[in-house]
Amino acid sequence: MIESSIDNIHILYPDGSSTVFDSSELRSRLARSLAEANLDDLAVADDLALAVEFSLRSALRESGIRHVSASELDQAVAKSLEDAGFALVAEKFLAFTPEAAGTHKLNNNELAHFFSCALLLDESESFLLGEKVKTALLKLGMEKCSRTLALELAKEFRTLAAEELLRKKHLSASGSRKVLLPAVGSLIGKLDEKEQHFFTQGAIHLSGNSTLFPSVRVEISLEKLLEISGMKLTNDFPVTELVLAPLLGACASAVDAIYEEMCKAVPEGKLPLVITFTDMAVFVEKYFLAGKGEGAVEKCSRSLGVFFKGMLKNLPFRIRYGK
C-alpha cells in the first residue's frame, strides 16, 4: 500500500535514526518470533500488527504526532503478547536489536539533507531539525560533527514528541481487553429482510472477534453474491463496476447495518472495520480480465475495492483481497 508522506509514522531507534512504520514488517517479525517459539499461529502476528497500526494511526489523527520510540513500541507489543498468553513469543520478539548507524563527519550545511535521507523526513521537517542541531553545534563551538552525534542531537529534539505520545497511552496494550459482542444470530436478526438475506445465504460472513485486535470483520464472497442475486455475467461483453453497482450497493448497506449493530454493543460506540473479499482475484479474472496481461488482476481488484468502499457509510480501516 502506497501512502503519502503526511500519513507516515516514524519509528525512532536508539541511535537517533528512524524508519517509516510498516505493519507488514512488524507482522514478519512477529511471525518469526512465533516460529522460534515453535508456534505457527500466524493469526496472532496478523492481529497484533493490525492493532499496532490502528493505534498509531489513531494517535496520528488525534495528536498529529508522527514519531514513536522503537523501544517503547517493542515493549507495548511484548506486553500485548504476554497478556494474551504468549510470554515465550514476547521474549523472542524482544531478542531482536536494530543495528546502529555508522559515522562520518558532517558540516552544518549538510545536516538538513542528511536528516532527510537518514530519518526519512520531508524537506520542511529536515530543514527545521537541521537548524536546531546546527544551533546546538554552534553553541558547542563545532562546525562539523560525526553522523552519530548529529543523530544523537536529533534524537533529543524528537524524543519529547515521542514521549508525549506515550504519556497519552495511545500505545497501551489495547489488545488485552476483550470486547464481548452479542451472538451473530441475534445481530443479524435485527437487520431488515433484504440485509439478512446476504448473511443467511453466505454471501457475507461475520468473522469472530479477536482479543488482540477488537474489530468488526466482514468476509464477502463475490461469487456467492452474484449467485444469490440471480444476475448473469458472461465474458461476451466487458464487465465494469457500474454493471455491479446495484448489487454492490445493496451489499454495502448490509455491511453498514451489521457494523452499526455491533458498535452499539461496545462502550466506545465504535470499532475498526476490516473487510475481506475472499474470492476477489478469481472473480475479477473470470469476469473482468479474460486474456489481460500481468498485474491486471491486482489493479482491477483494487479498483473494484475502492468502488465498493465509496458506497459505505462507515469507512473501513482495511480492505483485503483474498484470505
N, C-alpha and C positions, 0 to 999 in steps of 0.2 A: 504494500500500500504506500503510495507516494503522498506525502503531506507537505504543506507549505512550512517555511521556516518559523512562521509565527506560532505554529502548533507544536513545535519541537520542545521536548523536555530534556534538559541536560543532566547527566549523572556526573557528579564531581568525585574524582578519585583523590586518594591521599596526597599525591604529588602535585595536585592543583590542576591536572589535565581533566578533560571531560569528553564524553561521547553522547550522542543523541540516544535517548532511551528507545529500545527496540524490543517489543514484547516477544517476538519470535526468538531472539537471542536468549532472553530470560527463560522462555519455555524450553529451549535446547539445554540450557544449563541445569534446569530442574529435572529434565528427563535423564540427563547424565547422572545426576545425584541419585535419582530413583534407581537407576541401573546399578550403580555402585553399592546401593543398599539391598540389592537382589530383589527389587520390586519393578514391575513393568506396567504399573497403572498410569498410563500417560494422561488420563483424565485429570489426575492431580496436578500435573505440570501445566496442563491447558487451563484449568480453572484458576490456579493461583496466578499465572501470568496475566490472565484476563482481569483478575481482581486488582492486581498491582497497577495495570494500565488504567483501569477505570478510576482508581483512587487518585493517580497522578493527574489525569485529565480533569477530574472534578476539581482538584486543587488549583489547576491552572485557570479554570473558568472562574473560580470563586475569588482567588487572590492575585492571579496574574504572575505568580512566582514560577519560574521555569527551571530552577536549579534544585537538586536534591543530592545529599551526600550518599555516596555509594555504600559506605559502611553502615549508615543508619538504614538505608533501604534493605541491605542484606540482613540486618538484624530483624527488621519488620517481617521479611519473607520467612526467615528461620522461625520466628515466633509463631507465625501462622501455621507452619508445618508442625511445630511441636504441639500447638493447641489442637491440631487435627489428628494427633496420634502418630506423627512421622518424625520422631526425635532423631533416629539414625539418619534419615534423609536430610534433616536440618544440619546435622554435624558434617555430612559430606558436602552439603551446599556451601557451608562457611569455610571449608578447607581450601577453596579456590581464592587466590590472591592476585589481583591485576598487576601486571608488570609496570614498573616505574619508567618514566620517560628518561631519555638521555639528556646530556647537557652540551651547550655550546654558547659562546659569547654573543650577546645581542646589544646593539646600541639603541638609544632611546627612540630613534626614528623607525626602528624595525618592530617595535612592540605591538602596534595595532595589527600589522599584517601577521605577525607570529600568533597572536591570540585568535585571529580569525581562522587560521589553519589548525592550530593545536587544540583549540577549545570549541571549534565549530560554531563560532559566533557570527552574527551578521555584521555588516560594516559599521553601523552606528554603535552597537554594543562593544565591538572590539576597539573602536576609537575611544570611547569613554573609559573602558577598562585600561587601555594603554596610557591614557592621560593620567589616571590615578596612580598607576605603577611608576610612570615617569616622574611624577611629582615626589613620590616616596623615595625614588632612587636619587633624585637631585638633593633632597634633604640629607641623604647619606653621603653626598659628595661623589656619587657614582654616575658615570656616563655610559658604562657598559656593565652587563651582568650575565651570569650563566642562565641557560634556559631553566634550570631547576629553581634558581632564585626568582626569576620572573614568574614562574608558575606558583611558587610559594606566596609571593606577594598578591598575585591574582586570586589565589585561594582565600586569602584573608578578606579581600574585598567582596568575595562572593559567598562566603560562609554564612554571614549574617542573614542573608535572604533564605538560604537553605535551612538554617536553624529556626527561622520564623515559621517556615512551612511545617517543620516537625513539631514545634510548640503547639501549633493548631491541631496536631494529631490527625492530619489528613492521611498519614500513613500508618495509622493504628491497625492492628490485625483485625480488619473488618470481617475477614472470613471466619473468625472464631464465633460469630453469632449465628444462630440457626433461625432462619425465618420459617415459621410454621404457617403453612397455607392450607386452606380447605381442600377437601378431596377434589380431584379433577372433575369427577362426575357432577358434583354439586355446582362447580363453577360453570361448566358447560350448560347445565340445566337452567342457568339464569339468562342465557342468551336467547334471542328470538329464533324461531324455527329455521329460517334460512341460514343463520350463522351456525346453529348447531349442526346442520347438515354437513358442513365441511369437516367437523370433528368426528361425527359418528360414522362417516363414510371413509375416514382415513386419509383425507387429503391434507389435513392439518393435524399435527400431533403435538401435544403439550408435554415436554420433557420434564423429568424430575428436577427439583431444586437442588442446588449444591451448597454444602456447608462452607466451602472455601470461597464460592462466588455466588451469593444470593442474587438471583436474577429470574426473569421470565424467559424461558427457552422454548421457541416455537420451531418445529420442523415442518416444511412444506414439500409435498410431492407434486410436481407439476404434471406428471403423467396421470396421477390419480385425480388431480384437479380437473384435467381435461376429460377424463373418463366419466366422472360423475356429472359433468356439465352436459354431456351429450354432444359437445362441439366436435366436428370432424375437421382435422387438418391433414393435408397431404403435401407432398413435395412438388406438386404440379404448378404451384404458384408461390411466390415469396411470402413468407410469414413475417409479420412485423409486430412490434409492441402494440400498435394500435388495434390489430386484429384481436389481441388477447386482452385489451383494456377492460371490457365489461367483466370478464371472468376474474382478472387480477384485482379489479376494484372491489368486487364482492368479497374476495379472499382477504384483501387488506382491511375491510370493515370488520370481518370476523376476527382477525388478529388484534385490531384495536379494541374490540369488545372484550375479548378474553384477557388482554393485558390490563385493561381498566378494572375488570373484576378482581384480578389477582392483586393489583396495587391497593385496592380497598382493604385488603387483609393485613397490610403491614403498617406499623406506626408512622413511618416516614411518608406513606402515601405514594411512594414511587420506587421502582426497581429498574435496573438496566434491562433492555430488551435485546435478546440475541436471536436472530432469525437464521435458520439453515435451510437452504434449498437442497434437499437430499439427492435429487437427480437432475440438477440444472444442466450439467455438461452433456448428458445423454439426450435430454430434451432439446437443447439448442442444436446439437449436431444432427439430430433427426429431422427437425422441422425448419431450422433457420439456415444451416450452413452446408448443405449437401455439396460436396466437391470443392469446398473452400480450402485455403491454404493454412499453413501452420500458425498458431496463435489466434486464429479467428474464433475458435470456440470460447476461449477465455475472454476475449474482447467483447463478444456478443453476450456472454453470460453476465458480465459486469454491467453492460448497458441495460439488460433486462432487469437486473437487480436494482439499478438506480431508478429505472422507470417505476418499479414496484414501490421503492422507498418513497417516491414522490406522492404516492397515493395514501400513505399512512398519516394519521393524525399524530401518532406518538413515534418520534424518530428513534430508530434502533441504535444501540451502541455499536453493534457489529452485525454485518450480514456475511454469511459464509456460503460457499458453494461446494456442496458435497460433504459427507461426513468425514 
